[in-house]
Amino acid sequence: MVISAQKLTLDEYLAYDDGTNARYELVDGELLPMSLGTGKHTAIIRLLSKRLDQAIEELGQDWVAVPVMVGVRSPRGTRWDTVRIPDITVLPATQLKALENRECVIDLHEPPPLMVVEVVSESTISTDYRAKWVEYAALDIAEYWIVDPLDTCVTVCVLEEGRYRDVVLRSQGEVESLLLPGLKLTAEQVLTA
């Protein structure tokens, strides 16, 4: 559902305030509301944020897993801007710190996030599997996880030569991350959070 009758520029999007706490992605200049998601959606995001932060700490990296707070500007190839807000964004702590005094959107000229995670809901199936898959690959995001409680699978997309190679995991399939090699997690653990 599109909110505004006219298309917005990036600056207009960043300044947009409708007086609510609603969050919107900007897609080709149009505001698209982000649903609250189900309790399961929230539980999956919480579990993964904690487990990703633990794996990051064990690796000794200065990275953070940020749930639903960081926008990523996307190169969709139209004259209108697109900004996605992943369910989880993993990025260097220094990059998050650099966003401290401005809108929390990673711009096209900045390094991309190290990893993003999207949790599929009824309203985002096509976007998560198609549009974001293409956009995140174009941004050179090394890993993109699609957690799909509807189809009971976790798809780990690893960037290889500008295109994602997808590994679909179900039940006891172990989620393997090139970015976080010490992460011990099965698809079932994620999906039953």
Secondary structure as a PSIPRED ss2 file (coil, helix, strand):
# PSIPRED VFORMAT (PSIPRED V4.0)

   1 M C   1.000  0.000  0.000
   2 V C   1.000  0.000  0.000
   3 I C   1.000  0.000  0.000
   4 S C   1.000  0.000  0.000
   5 A C   1.000  0.000  0.000
   6 Q C   1.000  0.000  0.000
   7 K C   1.000  0.000  0.000
   8 L C   1.000  0.000  0.000
   9 T C   1.000  0.000  0.000
  10 L H   0.000  1.000  0.000
  11 D H   0.000  1.000  0.000
  12 E H   0.000  1.000  0.000
  13 Y H   0.000  1.000  0.000
  14 L H   0.000  1.000  0.000
  15 A H   0.000  1.000  0.000
  16 Y C   1.000  0.000  0.000
  17 D C   1.000  0.000  0.000
  18 D C   1.000  0.000  0.000
  19 G C   1.000  0.000  0.000
  20 T C   1.000  0.000  0.000
  21 N C   1.000  0.000  0.000
  22 A C   1.000  0.000  0.000
  23 R C   1.000  0.000  0.000
  24 Y E   0.000  0.000  1.000
  25 E E   0.000  0.000  1.000
  26 L E   0.000  0.000  1.000
  27 V E   0.000  0.000  1.000
  28 D C   1.000  0.000  0.000
  29 G C   1.000  0.000  0.000
  30 E E   0.000  0.000  1.000
  31 L E   0.000  0.000  1.000
  32 L E   0.000  0.000  1.000
  33 P E   0.000  0.000  1.000
  34 M C   1.000  0.000  0.000
  35 S C   1.000  0.000  0.000
  36 L C   1.000  0.000  0.000
  37 G C   1.000  0.000  0.000
  38 T C   1.000  0.000  0.000
  39 G H   0.000  1.000  0.000
  40 K H   0.000  1.000  0.000
  41 H H   0.000  1.000  0.000
  42 T H   0.000  1.000  0.000
  43 A H   0.000  1.000  0.000
  44 I H   0.000  1.000  0.000
  45 I H   0.000  1.000  0.000
  46 R H   0.000  1.000  0.000
  47 L H   0.000  1.000  0.000
  48 L H   0.000  1.000  0.000
  49 S H   0.000  1.000  0.000
  50 K H   0.000  1.000  0.000
  51 R H   0.000  1.000  0.000
  52 L H   0.000  1.000  0.000
  53 D H   0.000  1.000  0.000
  54 Q H   0.000  1.000  0.000
  55 A H   0.000  1.000  0.000
  56 I H   0.000  1.000  0.000
  57 E H   0.000  1.000  0.000
  58 E H   0.000  1.000  0.000
  59 L H   0.000  1.000  0.000
  60 G C   1.000  0.000  0.000
  61 Q C   1.000  0.000  0.000
  62 D C   1.000  0.000  0.000
  63 W E   0.000  0.000  1.000
  64 V E   0.000  0.000  1.000
  65 A E   0.000  0.000  1.000
  66 V E   0.000  0.000  1.000
  67 P E   0.000  0.000  1.000
  68 V C   1.000  0.000  0.000
  69 M C   1.000  0.000  0.000
  70 V C   1.000  0.000  0.000
  71 G E   0.000  0.000  1.000
  72 V E   0.000  0.000  1.000
  73 R E   0.000  0.000  1.000
  74 S E   0.000  0.000  1.000
  75 P C   1.000  0.000  0.000
  76 R C   1.000  0.000  0.000
  77 G C   1.000  0.000  0.000
  78 T C   1.000  0.000  0.000
  79 R C   1.000  0.000  0.000
  80 W C   1.000  0.000  0.000
  81 D C   1.000  0.000  0.000
  82 T E   0.000  0.000  1.000
  83 V E   0.000  0.000  1.000
  84 R E   0.000  0.000  1.000
  85 I C   1.000  0.000  0.000
  86 P C   1.000  0.000  0.000
  87 D C   1.000  0.000  0.000
  88 I E   0.000  0.000  1.000
  89 T E   0.000  0.000  1.000
  90 V E   0.000  0.000  1.000
  91 L E   0.000  0.000  1.000
  92 P E   0.000  0.000  1.000
  93 A H   0.000  1.000  0.000
  94 T H   0.000  1.000  0.000
  95 Q H   0.000  1.000  0.000
  96 L H   0.000  1.000  0.000
  97 K H   0.000  1.000  0.000
  98 A H   0.000  1.000  0.000
  99 L C   1.000  0.000  0.000
 100 E C   1.000  0.000  0.000
 101 N C   1.000  0.000  0.000
 102 R C   1.000  0.000  0.000
 103 E C   1.000  0.000  0.000
 104 C C   1.000  0.000  0.000
 105 V E   0.000  0.000  1.000
 106 I E   0.000  0.000  1.000
 107 D C   1.000  0.000  0.000
 108 L C   1.000  0.000  0.000
 109 H C   1.000  0.000  0.000
 110 E C   1.000  0.000  0.000
 111 P C   1.000  0.000  0.000
 112 P C   1.000  0.000  0.000
 113 P C   1.000  0.000  0.000
 114 L C   1.000  0.000  0.000
 115 M E   0.000  0.000  1.000
 116 V E   0.000  0.000  1.000
 117 V E   0.000  0.000  1.000
 118 E E   0.000  0.000  1.000
 119 V E   0.000  0.000  1.000
 120 V C   1.000  0.000  0.000
 121 S C   1.000  0.000  0.000
 122 E H   0.000  1.000  0.000
 123 S H   0.000  1.000  0.000
 124 T H   0.000  1.000  0.000
 125 I H   0.000  1.000  0.000
 126 S H   0.000  1.000  0.000
 127 T H   0.000  1.000  0.000
 128 D H   0.000  1.000  0.000
 129 Y H   0.000  1.000  0.000
 130 R H   0.000  1.000  0.000
 131 A H   0.000  1.000  0.000
 132 K H   0.000  1.000  0.000
 133 W H   0.000  1.000  0.000
 134 V H   0.000  1.000  0.000
 135 E H   0.000  1.000  0.000
 136 Y H   0.000  1.000  0.000
 137 A H   0.000  1.000  0.000
 138 A H   0.000  1.000  0.000
 139 L C   1.000  0.000  0.000
 140 D C   1.000  0.000  0.000
 141 I C   1.000  0.000  0.000
 142 A C   1.000  0.000  0.000
 143 E E   0.000  0.000  1.000
 144 Y E   0.000  0.000  1.000
 145 W E   0.000  0.000  1.000
 146 I E   0.000  0.000  1.000
 147 V E   0.000  0.000  1.000
 148 D E   0.000  0.000  1.000
 149 P C   1.000  0.000  0.000
 150 L C   1.000  0.000  0.000
 151 D C   1.000  0.000  0.000
 152 T C   1.000  0.000  0.000
 153 C E   0.000  0.000  1.000
 154 V E   0.000  0.000  1.000
 155 T E   0.000  0.000  1.000
 156 V E   0.000  0.000  1.000
 157 C E   0.000  0.000  1.000
 158 V E   0.000  0.000  1.000
 159 L E   0.000  0.000  1.000
 160 E E   0.000  0.000  1.000
 161 E C   1.000  0.000  0.000
 162 G C   1.000  0.000  0.000
 163 R E   0.000  0.000  1.000
 164 Y E   0.000  0.000  1.000
 165 R E   0.000  0.000  1.000
 166 D E   0.000  0.000  1.000
 167 V E   0.000  0.000  1.000
 168 V E   0.000  0.000  1.000
 169 L E   0.000  0.000  1.000
 170 R C   1.000  0.000  0.000
 171 S C   1.000  0.000  0.000
 172 Q C   1.000  0.000  0.000
 173 G C   1.000  0.000  0.000
 174 E E   0.000  0.000  1.000
 175 V C   1.000  0.000  0.000
 176 E C   1.000  0.000  0.000
 177 S C   1.000  0.000  0.000
 178 L C   1.000  0.000  0.000
 179 L C   1.000  0.000  0.000
 180 L C   1.000  0.000  0.000
 181 P C   1.000  0.000  0.000
 182 G C   1.000  0.000  0.000
 183 L C   1.000  0.000  0.000
 184 K C   1.000  0.000  0.000
 185 L C   1.000  0.000  0.000
 186 T E   0.000  0.000  1.000
 187 A H   0.000  1.000  0.000
 188 E H   0.000  1.000  0.000
 189 Q H   0.000  1.000  0.000
 190 V H   0.000  1.000  0.000
 191 L H   0.000  1.000  0.000
 192 T C   1.000  0.000  0.000
 193 A C   1.000  0.000  0.000
